[in-house]
Amino acid sequence: MEIDNQKTQTWTLLAETELRCEVDSTGEPLIIRLKDGNAEIFGIEIAIDKDYIFKDENVAVYTWYGCKIETSGGKEFYVTERTPMVAYANTHAQLEARRDVALANGVYGPRVLVVGPSDHGKSTTSRILTAYAARLDRTPVYVDLDVGQGSLSIPGCLCATPVEKTTMTAEDGFSLSTPLVYFHAHSTPRENVDLYKYLVSTLSSKVMARLDKDVDARASGIIINTCGWVDGEGYNLILHCIQEFNVDVVLVMDQDKLYSSLSSHLAAKGDNVTVVMLPRSGGVVTRDRDTRLRCRKGKFRDYFYGVSKSRNPLSPVRQDKRLSALRLLRAGGIMLTEGMRSVGDTTTVDTTTLTRITPSQDLLNFIVGVLHPPVEEEDPALGQGQGQGQGGRGDVIGADVPSNLLTCNVAGFLRIVAIDIENDSISFLCPCPGNFPSRFLLVGTLKWLE
């Protein structure tokens, strides 16, 4: 995509200043071109005379030494000297010192948890710190626990990926990485807190196993992004993440109450955890419910059709399968709130147990995760399975649903586009052709209507 010279603006930035660009979701994409000097976007250096394209995403171009920028499209622009980048760079320097010590002694590097309320810049800060580490040839593991607005996969997922300088781009972030993904199947942990905790524990065991086998990754450490739920049970989830990932550095994004609570709690327990308050950028925009929903839908569309600004869009396919050959599952089955239960009903539901669900037209447009098969399977409608998954063979519930299936990561995602119960048929929108790696499909509350 070329810059339209009639709409081009030129910006000369002084040292340690930032050009903030607001992009309208319905307007023209923003195109940024560095003409002279050095600059970075979300911690990643950009090249001279290369077009960087952004759509429906606010962008900040920062320079440490000064530069000249050309822009086209976008909505609003302004230059500011008031940025938190010096604080982020100082934090990165402290983490680097810990990595040097860890590499010399063969021990774990910093395990960093970034916490704070929604729209406080957690994702951006995590991305910057990860990019800075990768630029120094570190190989940290980036973990995203934000099931509402994730950066490694579609919404509803808990993910982890090893990071190198070649797996991050200024435009698409972690798009070149190959993450390990577990499917929570909801856009918020509130929908199933126990399942969220279970998956955090499962993911942490896999991440720590990788660190144990890789000296460089072990010294580089972990950077963990979290969701914006910080009160009540959300606070307990933060403590759970600290425990499971053996976190030793907590970065609190500009909230005094959370900083004080965590500092007091961790000090009282005697945990050797450093709690640091970081400022949030003035460029962080508060998103309303409609904006969040639009961003979530955009993530689904990007998964099936490719990133909207990509020069190489994807071509998903429709596949028809025998309904009886598949196993549609939900964690915890149908969970009733206190107000919907019968008077005197004290029955508890194990929200981490998978149960079969009855197919119906209500499942149209739901997003489902294809779980990696925990046992070898072969079905004429599905094709040969891919051997044992991470759960092993284990016991079997109801003779057709393995009990340890929930410990398996997902192979990919499908969208249900048609169901014909009488003719034993179900149709999916699939990101690629071919047989499914498994018959086990996990359903939650995520829907996407094109």
Secondary structure, DSSP 8 states (H G I E B T S, - for coil): ----GGG-EEEEE-TTEEEEEE--TTS--EEEEEEEE--EETTEE--BT-EEEESS--EEEEESS-EEEEEES-SEEEEES--SHHHHHHHHHHHHHHHHHHHHHT----EEEEE-STTSSHHHHHHHHHHHHHHTT---EEEE--SSS-SSSSTTEEEEEE--GGG-BTTTBTTT---EEEE--SSSGGGGHHHHHHHHHHHHHHHHHHHHH-HHHHHH-EEEE--S--STHHHHHHHHHHHHTT--EEEEES-HHHHHHHHHHHHHHT---EEEEE---TT-----HHHHHHHHHHHHHHHHH--TT-SS----EEEEEEGGGSEEEEETSS---GGGS-TT------TTSEEE----GGGTTEEEEEE--SS--EETTTEE--S--TT-S--EETTTEETTGGGS-EEEEEEEEEEETTTTEEEEEESS-S--S-SEEEEEEEE---
